[in-house]
Amino acid sequence: MIWEDPGMPASPSTARAINDRLALRLLQQEGPLTAGQLKQLTGLSRPTVADLVERLTAAGLVSVVGESGEQRRGPNARLYGIVADRAQLAALDVRTESVSVVVSDLLGAELARASLPIADDTGTGPAVEQAVTLVERTAKEAGAERLHTVGIGAPGLIDPASGELRDSSGLPAWHRRLVAALQERLPARVLVENETNLAALAEQRDGAARDRDTFVLLWLGHGTGAAVVLDGALRRGASGGTGEIGFLPVPGTRTLPSATDCEGGFHSLAGAAAVAALAAEHGLAAESAAHEPHAAALVRAAVAAPGDSGPVRFLDALADRLAIGAASVIAVLDPGCVVLGGEVGQAGGDALATRVEERLRRMSPLPTEVRASTLGGGAVLRGALLTARDGAQDELFAAPGSAAGRDLL
């Protein structure tokens, strides 16, 4: 580790903080490790590793969780792991008609999960109260007396300057009120991000884009959206609106979108209602699962019946539509990879992804791989949890032993 080099302009306290953070990140990524394994992975000296283990243990971030089977019993065999219950986290997926929540420990292990439908005619105040109560009840069920960080995925634009959910036409008023209510009722830091951006984060960490640092996620659920990841960084745009592909003017619609309504844009071709109407034109029907867009069930049924002419024609027609929106994105960004996300993208699987890729190959000179989501609609909740975990770990791991580290719980 270069911070042991006396020629580097780092104070002892800075070097210790960086070494501690490095060790904690390794424990988070690799799981429990012995002091010898930490020495090998970090390149630090044995005394330095011994000191940092002592500091992290005293700060309540690390503890002995067992002994290595490959070593003799004794101090050298002790396995050190992050204290998972050092902090509890919550993640929310806020949809127009429902809220889902998961509570986890500091390492992301799920402790409790719940969801709640919220009817269209529910007033703003009652809707907010139902959602906040759901979070509090789920946290109590998980044994989390005090949540450290809450990550929220919501439709709409996130102000890049303030990090707050902006007013958006067509979205329930309780969405914005919910964030403020959680901040008031919970002794926790609340982080808000656009749902499609969180889905892209989840697909990159745990899903279809694990090997890509540049890609576009095309969200296909109740609505449409896109998330752009370039060189490993999520791009939000000047106003936080990168990826509002539902407003993209496309051929095949009867009108043009406006500043307040995406009707006539790509949403009119690929939104859930449009997909369901397209399926009806081809004589398709299917039973939907709970909390799943009917469009996803229709696509899944078509994929399961590839020998019938109706389902084949439906998938071909849907691929034609998706390729129109994807081609526009590719022409501007050249991402090299497009992930068909959301419930519909996951339902379409390789059958739909292959069709879209074939059409893009004919439409664009830029080579682009098309992949189906492996996380589907669950990507938003997973991305919100990853965001909460990263935020909590950044704060907890920043300076173990400092006042910030001591006073978090």
N, C-alpha and C positions, 0 to 999 in steps of 0.2 A: 504494500500500500504506500503510495507516494508521500502521504502525509507524515510518514516516519522520517523522511529525508530532512535533515536539519537545514538544508539549503533552501527549502521551500518557505515562502513568507507566510506561514500559518502559525497562529498562536497555539499554545498547548490546548486551550479550551476548544478552539475551532477544530483542531485535529481530532480531539476526543469525540466531539459531536459528529464529525463526518465518519469516523470509524464505527461509532455506535450505530449510526443510521445504516451503514453498509452491512453490519452484522444482522441487524433487524430485518433488512430487506432479504437477506439470504435465508434467514429463518422463516420468513413469510413465504418465500418461493420454494424452498427445498424441504421445509418441515424441520423437525428436531434434529440438531447436530451436536456432536461432541466438540469440546474446545479444540481438539486436534483437527477436526474437519473444518472448523471455522478458520483456524490458522492456515490450512491448506488452500481454502477457497478465497480468503482475503489477501494472503501474502503477508499478513502481519506477523510480528514476532510473538513467541509464546507469552512473554510477560505482558505485552500489549493486549493480547486476547484475554488473558486472565483478568487484567484490570477492567476491560470493557464488560466482561461477563459479570463481574462483581457490581459494577455500576448499574447495569441493566436489571440485575436481580434486586438490588436495593431500591430501584425506581418502580418495582412491581410490574415490569414489562416482560421479564423472562423468569422462568423457574425450571427446576429439574423435573423432567417428565418421565424419566426412565433411565435405563442403562443400555449401552450398545452391546448387542450379542456378539460382536466381533472382537470385543476387548475384554480383558480381565476386569473383575469387579474392582471398584475404587474410583478415585476422583477423575482419572482419565477416561473412564467409561460412561460418565454422566452425560445424558442427553439433555440439552437445553432447548426449550421451546417457548414461543411467545405465549403469554398468559391470555388465552382467548377471551376470558370473561372480564378483561380489563376495561372493555367498553362494549356496549350493545348498540346496534345500528338498526335503522329501519329504512325500507325502500317502499315507495308508492308508485303505482301505475294509475294515473288519473285519466280516465276516458270520459267521453261526453255523458255516458249513462252508467258509469260504475267506477268503483275504486277498489284496487287490490293492494294489499300490504304484506310484506314479509319482514320479520325481525330476525337478526342474526347476531353472532358474536363478532369479535374484532377480526377474525380470520374469514368471515363470510359463511360460516356454518349455520344453516337455517335452524331457528329455534321455534318459530311459529309462523303461520300463514293464514290469511283470511281475505275474503272479498265481499263486496256489498253492492247490489244494484241500486242506482239512484234514478228514480222515475223522472221523465221529462217535466212533469208538472210540479215537482218538488221545489219549494221556494228556496231562495239563496241561503237564508239563515238556517233552515232545517237541513239543507243539503250539507252545509259546512259542518254543522253539529254532528250529523251522522258520520261524516268522514273522519272527523277528529276523534269521536268516540270509538270508531273502529280501530284507529291507531292505538289509542290508549288501552283498549281492551286486549288487543293482540300483544302489546308490549307486556301487559300484566300477565297474560297467559305464558309468555316466554320467560317470565321471571326477571324482566328488565325494569328495575326500579327507576332508572334514569337513563334515557336514551342520549347517546353522545352526539350522533350525527344522523340526519334524515335526508335521504336523496329522493327527489320527486321527478318523475317523468310526466310531462303534460303536453297536450297539443298546443300549438300556438308559438309565437315568437318570444324568445328570451332576449331582453335588452343586453347587448354585449358590454355596456358600461356599468349598469347597476346589477346585472344578474337576475333581474326580476321579470316575471311573466308579464308581457305587455297585453293591453286590450286588443282583442281580436274579434272580428265579426263572426257570428255563427257559433261561438263557444259560450257555454254557460257562464254566468257571472260568478258562480260559486268557485270556479277554478282559481281566480285571483284572490278571492277572500280566504280560500283554504290555506294558502301559503302564510298569510298574515296570522290566521288563527292558530296554526301549528307553532309559529314562532312565539305567540303569546302564551299558549298553554303548555308547551313542552320546554324543558330546560335543555334544549339541544340546538345545534347549528343546523339550519335548513338550507339545502342546496337544490336548486331547480334547474332543469335542463329540458330542452325539447325532446319529445319522446323518440323521434326518429334518430336524433343524434345519439341518444342512449342505446338504441337498438344497434347502431353501427359500432359503438364501443364494445358491446357484448359480443357481436359477431366477430370482431377483431380479436378479442381476448379468448373467447371460448367457442366460437362458432365457425361459420363458413369462410371467414377471411383471416384465419389465424396466421397464414403465411404471407399476408399482403400488408404493405405499409401505404399503398395507394389504391383506393377503390371507391366505388359509389354504391351505397345501399339504396335500392329502390323499394320504398315501403309500400306494401299492398295489403291493406287491412280494411277497416270501415272506410277510411279515406286513403289518399295517396300522399307521398312525401319522398324526400330524398335526403341523404346525408353524405357529405363529401369528406373523405379523409385523404389528404395529400402529404406524402413523406412522413407518415405517422401522426400527423396533426389534424384534428378536426377543424374544419373551416366553417365559420359561422356567418361571415359577411359583415358589411358595414352596419347593417341594422339588425343582424341576427336572423336574416331571412334566407340564407343559402339553403337551397333544397326545397323551396316552396313550388315544387314541380306541378302541383295541382293547378296552378295558374298559368302553366305553359300553354300558349296558343298552339293548337295542333289541327291538322286536317281531319275531317271526319266528324266534326261537330257542327251544330246549326248556328252557333253564335260565337262571340268572343268573350273571354272572361273580363271582369271588371275589377277595380281596386277592392271591392267589397264582396265579390262573389266569383268563385272559381268555375261556375257553370259555363261550359263552352271551352274550358281548358282540358288538360290531360286528365283531370279528375273525372270528366264526363265520359272518358273512354275506359278508365281503369279503376274507378272507385267501386266499392262493393255493390252499390245499386246498379251501376252500369254492367258489371260482370254478371250479376243475377239476371238482368234483362237479356244479356247476350246468351246466357245458358237457356233461358226460356225460349228464345228464338230457335234453338237447336233441340228443343224437346227434352231438356235435362231437368231432373228433380232430385232432391236429396234432403235427408234429415240433418239438421244442424245440432252440434253439441252446445252445451251452455257456454255463454260468454264467447262465442265464436261467430264471426260474420257468416251469414248464410252463403256468401260467395265462396268462402273457403271450403265448405262442405260440397258445393257444386263442383269445384275444381277437383277436389279429392275423388269424387265419384267418377268424374270423367277420366282421370288418370287410371282408376281401377278398372275401367271398361274400354281399353284401347282398341279392342277389335270391332266395336260398334262405330258406324259411320258418324252418328250424331256427336258423340263425345270427341272423336278425332277432329271433326270440323270445328267444334267449339274451341278446342285447345289451339288449333291453328289460327282461328280468328282472334283469340285472346293474345296469342304470341304476336300477331300482326300489330295489335294495338300497343302492346308493351314496347315493342321495338321502335315505334314512332317516338315515344318519350325518351327511351334510352339512347337512341341515335342522336338526339339533340344534345344530351348531356355529354356523350362521348365526343362529339365534334368540338365542344368547347374545352373539355377537361382532359381527354385522352387518359382515362384512369386505368385502362388495361384489364379491369375486372369490375363487373357489376353483380351485386348480390341481390336476388329477388327476395326481399324480406317480408316480414309480417305473416299473418296467418295464411293469406292467399299464396304468397311466395313459397312458404313451406309446404303447403298442400300440393302445389304444382310439381314440386320435386324436380328431378332431373328431366322428366318428360317435358315440362314447360320450359325449363332453363335451356335445354338443348334446342328447342324450337326457336326461342328468342335469339340465341347465339347464331343460329343459321341465318336468320333474317338480318342480323346486324352485320354479318360477314358480307352479305350482298349489298347492304346499304352504306357501309362505311369502309374506308381504306385503313382505318386504325384497328389493329387486332385487339379484340376484347373477349375475355372469357366471361361467361355468364354462369353463376352458381346459384343454387337454391339455398335459402336460409336453413340452418339446422336448429335454430332456436324459435322461429316463428314469432307469435305474439308475445311469448314469454321473454323475448329479448329486451323489452322495455324495462320490466321489473328487474331483470338481471343487470342491465346497464345502470339502473338507479342504485342497486346494491353495490356494484363495483365503485360507483362514484362516491357513495357514502363511506365505503371501506377505505378508498384512497384518501379521502379528506380526513378521516379520523386518524389513519396511520401517519399521514403527513404531519399532523399536529402532535400526536403522541410520540412519534419517532424523532421529532425535530431536535429536541434537547432533553433526553431523559435526565431527570434530576433537577431540571430547572423548575421555576415556579409554574410554568405552563404545564409541564409534565406532571407535577404533583397535584395540581388542583383540578384536573379534569373530571374526576369522579367524586 
